[in-house]
Amino acid sequence: MAKASNDAGEPIELPVGDRIIRLSSPERVYFAERGETKRDLAEYYLAVGDGIVRALRERPCMLHRFPQGVDGKKVHQKRIPAGAPDWLETVELWFPRFGRTADELCVTELGSVIWAVQMSTVEFHPWNSRRDDPESPDEWRIDLDPMPDCPFSRIQRVAHVVEEVLDELGMRGFPKTSGGRGLHIYVRIEPEWGFADVRRAALAFAREIERRAPDDVTTTWWRKDRDPTAVFVDYNQNTRDHTMASAYSVRGNPRGTVSAPIRWDEIDDIAPDDFTIATMPDRFVEIGDLHAEIDDVAHRLDTLLEWADRDDIGVGTDEPDVIDMDR
C-alpha cells in the first residue's frame, strides 16, 4: 500500500461497478503504524467487496467516521447527511429515547460502501435486523468481550465452549475477530421475535456458557462487579439500536485491524493483530468469504427461550449507556 506525503492529494475517481465515486484527500494518512491512506482504505473495501456487502446488506448502519484519520476525532453518524447521492439506499428509523427519526444507510451495493469511505467512514456498525422489518432481528450476536486483564487464551477457550453448546442446539455459528481483543459469533435466526426476546435468549445462552466455564466467564452486567480477568459474554449486544463492527469492517486504530471472519479450527492459532487492511486482501483472495453461507439457514430460538423461562429471565432493564443522536 502507498505511503502518503504531507499533502492529502488531489481528488481521484474510483470505478465501483457501474458507478464512479469521487474520493477527496486520497493521500491523507488514516493509519499511522504503516502509513495507509484514505485511498488505501477504499482499496481495501474494494478488495473484500463481496464480503463487506454481504455483512451489511439491507441493514440499517451507523457509520464511525474519522475525518482526520484514526488519530483524530471520531464521529458516530446515524443520519445520512444532506446532499447524499440519490441512488444511496436508506431506511427511516424511530428513536423513542430522542423522540425523532433518522435516515440510516442501508448498503445494497459496493458503491455505497465506497461513498461512506469518501465521507471518512472507517467502521461500519450495522443493526442485527434488516430494513424491511427493523424491529425483528434476524441475527443473534454472541460477543466474547475480554475484561482488561483477560488474556486472549481465555477468549479462545470460551469460544470452544460456545461452539460446543451451539452444536448441541443444532445451530451453526459464524465466528470472527472483533478487530480488538475479543471474538464475535453470529447466528442467523428466524425473524419471528423482537429485540426483547432475542436478548432474553442471548442471556440464557450466556448463562449456560458461564455454568460450563465458571472460572473463565461472567455474565455480571455492572463492570465494577466483574472479575477483571474474565470473559464477559455480552448479551446486551442484542438490544435494539446496539451495534457492532461488521465482518470485514476496519477498526479505528493505528494498526488498521479488521473484524475478520475465521474458521472454528483456526481459533487456537490466531492472534488479534493478525488481520489488518494490509493482510486481509490476500486472505480474501486465498480463501474467499468464510461467511458466504451465513444466510443459508436461519435457526429458531424456542429452546433458548425455554432456558430463559427456566432461569426466570425477564425482559430486564439494565442497559449500557446509549450514544446520543448525531448529525
C-alpha positions as CSV (number, residue, x, y, z in Angstrom):
1,M,0.0,0.0,0.0
2,A,1.1,3.5,-0.8
3,K,2.8,5.8,1.7
4,A,1.4,9.3,1.9
5,S,3.2,12.6,1.9
6,N,2.1,15.6,3.9
7,D,-0.1,16.5,1.0
8,A,-3.6,15.0,1.2
9,G,-3.6,14.8,-2.6
10,E,-6.0,15.8,-5.4
11,P,-9.3,14.1,-5.7
12,I,-9.4,10.9,-7.7
13,E,-12.3,8.9,-9.2
14,L,-12.8,5.2,-8.4
15,P,-14.9,3.0,-10.7
16,V,-17.2,0.8,-8.5
17,G,-19.4,-1.4,-10.6
18,D,-21.5,1.0,-12.7
19,R,-20.7,4.0,-10.6
20,I,-17.8,6.4,-10.3
21,I,-17.1,7.5,-6.8
22,R,-15.1,10.7,-6.2
23,L,-12.6,10.4,-3.4
24,S,-11.2,13.6,-1.9
25,S,-7.9,13.8,0.1
26,P,-6.9,10.3,-1.1
27,E,-3.4,10.6,0.4
28,R,-4.4,11.7,3.9
29,V,-2.8,9.2,6.3
30,Y,-5.5,7.3,8.2
31,F,-3.5,4.6,9.9
32,A,-0.2,5.7,11.4
33,E,1.5,2.3,12.1
34,R,2.2,1.6,8.4
35,G,1.0,4.9,6.8
36,E,-2.0,3.7,5.0
37,T,-4.2,6.4,3.5
38,K,-7.8,7.1,2.7
39,R,-7.2,5.7,-0.7
40,D,-5.7,2.5,0.8
41,L,-8.9,2.2,2.9
42,A,-11.1,2.5,-0.1
43,E,-9.0,-0.1,-2.0
44,Y,-9.2,-2.5,1.0
45,Y,-13.0,-2.3,0.9
46,L,-12.9,-2.8,-2.9
47,A,-10.8,-5.9,-2.4
48,V,-13.2,-7.5,0.1
49,G,-16.3,-6.1,-1.6
50,D,-18.4,-9.3,-1.7
51,G,-17.8,-9.9,2.0
52,I,-18.5,-6.4,3.3
53,V,-21.6,-6.1,1.2
54,R,-22.9,-9.4,2.4
55,A,-22.2,-8.4,6.0
56,L,-24.1,-5.1,5.6
57,R,-26.8,-5.8,3.1
58,E,-30.1,-4.2,3.8
59,R,-29.2,-3.5,7.4
60,P,-29.5,0.0,9.0
61,C,-25.9,1.0,9.6
62,M,-24.3,3.5,11.8
63,L,-21.0,5.0,10.5
64,H,-18.0,5.7,12.6
65,R,-16.2,8.5,10.8
66,F,-12.7,9.8,11.3
67,P,-12.3,12.9,9.1
68,Q,-8.7,13.4,10.1
69,G,-7.7,9.8,10.3
70,V,-8.0,7.4,13.2
71,D,-5.8,9.5,15.5
72,G,-8.3,12.3,15.2
73,K,-11.8,12.8,16.5
74,K,-14.4,10.1,15.9
75,V,-17.9,10.9,14.8
76,H,-20.8,8.5,15.3
77,Q,-23.2,9.2,12.5
78,K,-26.7,7.7,12.3
79,R,-28.2,10.2,9.9
80,I,-27.3,10.4,6.3
81,P,-26.2,13.9,5.5
82,A,-28.0,16.2,3.1
83,G,-26.5,16.1,-0.4
84,A,-26.0,12.3,-0.4
85,P,-26.4,10.8,-3.9
86,D,-30.0,9.9,-4.8
87,W,-29.1,6.3,-5.5
88,L,-28.0,5.7,-1.9
89,E,-30.4,3.3,-0.1
90,T,-31.6,4.3,3.4
91,V,-34.3,3.4,5.9
92,E,-36.1,5.8,8.3
93,L,-35.8,4.6,11.9
94,W,-37.6,5.8,15.0
95,F,-35.6,6.5,18.2
96,P,-38.0,6.8,21.1
97,R,-35.4,8.0,23.6
98,F,-34.9,11.1,21.5
99,G,-38.4,11.4,20.0
100,R,-37.2,11.7,16.5
101,T,-36.2,9.7,13.4
102,A,-33.1,9.3,11.3
103,D,-32.5,8.0,7.8
104,E,-29.7,5.5,8.2
105,L,-27.6,4.0,5.4
106,C,-28.6,0.6,4.1
107,V,-25.9,-1.0,2.0
108,T,-27.2,-2.7,-1.1
109,E,-24.1,-2.4,-3.3
110,L,-20.4,-1.8,-3.0
111,G,-20.8,1.8,-4.3
112,S,-22.5,2.8,-1.0
113,V,-19.6,1.4,1.0
114,I,-17.1,3.4,-1.0
115,W,-19.3,6.5,-0.8
116,A,-19.1,6.1,3.0
117,V,-15.3,5.9,2.8
118,Q,-15.4,9.2,0.9
119,M,-17.4,10.5,3.9
120,S,-14.4,9.4,6.0
121,T,-16.1,6.3,7.4
122,V,-13.6,3.7,8.7
123,E,-16.0,1.4,10.7
124,F,-19.4,0.1,9.7
125,H,-21.8,-0.8,12.6
126,P,-25.0,-2.5,11.3
127,W,-28.1,-3.4,13.1
128,N,-29.0,-7.1,13.6
129,S,-32.2,-6.6,11.7
130,R,-33.0,-5.6,8.1
131,R,-34.8,-2.6,6.8
132,D,-37.9,-4.5,5.6
133,D,-38.6,-5.2,9.3
134,P,-36.2,-3.4,11.6
135,E,-38.0,-4.5,14.8
136,S,-37.4,-8.2,14.1
137,P,-33.8,-9.3,14.3
138,D,-32.6,-12.0,12.0
139,E,-29.1,-12.2,13.6
140,W,-28.2,-13.3,17.1
141,R,-24.8,-11.9,18.2
142,I,-22.5,-13.6,20.7
143,D,-19.9,-11.2,21.9
144,L,-16.9,-12.6,23.9
145,D,-15.7,-9.4,25.5
146,P,-12.4,-9.5,27.4
147,M,-12.1,-7.7,30.7
148,P,-8.9,-5.5,31.0
149,D,-6.7,-8.3,32.4
150,C,-8.2,-11.2,30.4
151,P,-5.6,-13.0,28.2
152,F,-6.6,-13.9,24.6
153,S,-6.1,-17.6,25.5
154,R,-9.1,-17.3,27.8
155,I,-11.2,-16.0,24.9
156,Q,-10.1,-18.9,22.8
157,R,-11.1,-21.4,25.5
158,V,-14.5,-19.9,25.9
159,A,-15.0,-19.8,22.1
160,H,-14.8,-23.6,22.1
161,V,-17.4,-23.8,24.8
162,V,-19.7,-21.6,22.6
163,E,-19.1,-23.9,19.7
164,E,-19.9,-27.0,21.8
165,V,-23.2,-25.5,23.0
166,L,-24.2,-24.3,19.5
167,D,-23.5,-27.8,18.2
168,E,-25.8,-29.3,20.9
169,L,-28.5,-26.8,19.8
170,G,-28.1,-27.8,16.2
171,M,-27.1,-24.2,15.3
172,R,-24.3,-23.0,13.0
173,G,-22.3,-20.1,14.3
174,F,-20.0,-17.9,12.2
175,P,-17.0,-16.6,14.2
176,K,-15.0,-13.5,13.5
177,T,-12.4,-11.5,15.4
178,S,-13.8,-8.2,16.8
179,G,-10.8,-6.3,15.4
180,G,-9.8,-5.7,19.0
181,R,-9.2,-8.3,21.7
182,G,-12.4,-10.2,21.6
183,L,-14.3,-12.6,19.3
184,H,-17.9,-12.4,17.9
185,I,-20.0,-15.3,16.8
186,Y,-23.1,-14.6,14.6
187,V,-26.0,-16.9,14.2
188,R,-28.8,-16.4,11.7
189,I,-32.3,-16.7,13.3
190,E,-35.8,-16.6,12.0
191,P,-37.1,-13.0,12.3
192,E,-40.1,-14.1,14.5
193,W,-39.0,-12.4,17.7
194,G,-38.5,-8.8,18.8
195,F,-35.3,-7.4,20.4
196,A,-36.5,-8.2,24.0
197,D,-36.9,-11.9,23.3
198,V,-33.7,-12.2,21.4
199,R,-31.9,-10.5,24.3
200,R,-33.5,-13.0,26.7
201,A,-32.4,-15.9,24.6
202,A,-28.9,-14.4,24.4
203,L,-28.7,-14.1,28.2
204,A,-29.9,-17.7,28.7
205,F,-27.2,-18.9,26.3
206,A,-24.6,-16.7,28.1
207,R,-25.6,-18.2,31.5
208,E,-25.2,-21.7,30.1
209,I,-21.7,-20.8,28.9
210,E,-21.0,-19.4,32.4
211,R,-22.2,-22.6,34.0
212,R,-19.9,-24.7,31.9
213,A,-16.9,-22.4,32.2
214,P,-17.3,-20.7,35.6
215,D,-13.6,-19.9,36.0
216,D,-13.5,-18.1,32.7
217,V,-16.9,-16.4,32.1
218,T,-19.0,-13.8,33.7
219,T,-22.5,-12.5,32.8
220,T,-22.5,-9.9,35.6
221,W,-23.7,-6.7,33.9
222,W,-22.1,-4.0,36.0
223,R,-18.4,-3.7,35.1
224,K,-17.3,-2.8,38.6
225,D,-18.6,-6.2,39.8
226,R,-16.8,-8.3,37.2
227,D,-13.6,-10.3,37.6
228,P,-11.1,-8.2,35.6
229,T,-9.6,-11.4,34.2
230,A,-12.8,-12.9,32.9
231,V,-14.6,-13.0,29.6
232,F,-17.9,-11.1,29.6
233,V,-20.5,-12.7,27.3
234,D,-22.2,-9.5,26.3
235,Y,-25.8,-10.4,25.7
236,N,-26.8,-6.8,25.6
237,Q,-25.4,-6.5,22.1
238,N,-28.8,-7.9,21.0
239,T,-30.7,-4.9,22.4
240,R,-32.4,-2.5,19.9
241,D,-30.0,0.0,18.4
242,H,-26.9,-1.6,19.8
243,T,-24.5,-2.2,17.0
244,M,-21.2,-3.9,16.5
245,A,-18.5,-3.7,13.8
246,S,-19.5,-5.9,10.9
247,A,-17.4,-8.7,9.4
248,Y,-14.7,-7.1,7.3
249,S,-15.1,-3.7,9.0
250,V,-11.8,-1.9,9.6
251,R,-11.4,-0.7,13.2
252,G,-10.3,2.8,14.1
253,N,-6.8,2.1,15.5
254,P,-3.4,3.0,14.1
255,R,-2.7,-0.6,13.0
256,G,-5.9,-0.8,10.9
257,T,-7.1,-4.1,12.3
258,V,-10.1,-5.8,10.7
259,S,-13.0,-7.7,12.2
260,A,-12.1,-10.8,10.3
261,P,-14.2,-14.0,9.6
262,I,-12.3,-17.1,10.8
263,R,-12.9,-20.8,10.8
264,W,-13.5,-22.6,14.1
265,D,-10.4,-24.7,13.6
266,E,-8.3,-21.5,13.4
267,I,-9.2,-20.1,16.8
268,D,-6.3,-21.7,18.7
269,D,-3.8,-20.4,16.2
270,I,-4.7,-16.8,15.7
271,A,-3.8,-13.5,17.4
272,P,-6.0,-10.4,17.4
273,D,-3.5,-8.4,15.4
274,D,-3.1,-10.9,12.6
275,F,-5.8,-9.3,10.5
276,T,-5.3,-5.8,9.1
277,I,-6.1,-3.9,5.9
278,A,-2.6,-4.9,4.8
279,T,-3.2,-8.7,5.3
280,M,-6.9,-9.2,4.6
281,P,-7.0,-8.7,0.8
282,D,-4.6,-11.6,0.2
283,R,-6.5,-13.8,2.7
284,F,-9.8,-13.0,0.9
285,V,-8.3,-13.9,-2.5
286,E,-7.0,-17.2,-1.0
287,I,-10.0,-18.4,1.0
288,G,-12.9,-16.2,-0.1
289,D,-15.6,-15.1,2.3
290,L,-15.8,-17.5,5.3
291,H,-19.3,-16.1,6.0
292,A,-20.6,-16.8,2.4
293,E,-23.0,-19.4,3.7
294,I,-24.3,-17.4,6.7
295,D,-27.7,-16.7,5.1
296,D,-28.3,-20.3,4.0
297,V,-30.0,-21.4,7.2
298,A,-32.0,-19.5,9.9
299,H,-32.4,-21.1,13.3
300,R,-35.2,-20.9,15.8
301,L,-34.9,-19.6,19.4
302,D,-37.5,-21.8,21.0
303,T,-35.1,-23.9,23.1
304,L,-33.2,-20.8,24.3
305,L,-36.4,-19.1,25.3
306,E,-37.3,-22.2,27.3
307,W,-34.0,-21.9,29.0
308,A,-34.8,-18.2,29.7
309,D,-38.1,-19.2,31.3
310,R,-36.3,-21.9,33.3
311,D,-33.8,-19.3,34.6
312,D,-36.6,-16.8,35.2
313,I,-35.1,-14.3,32.8
314,G,-37.4,-11.3,32.2
315,V,-37.1,-8.5,29.7
316,G,-34.7,-6.7,32.0
317,T,-33.9,-3.0,32.4
318,D,-30.1,-2.8,32.7
319,E,-28.6,-1.4,29.6
320,P,-25.3,0.2,28.7
321,D,-25.0,3.9,28.0
322,V,-26.5,4.9,24.7
323,I,-24.7,7.0,22.1
324,D,-26.6,10.3,21.6
325,M,-28.2,11.0,18.3
326,D,-25.8,12.7,15.9
327,R,-25.7,14.6,12.7
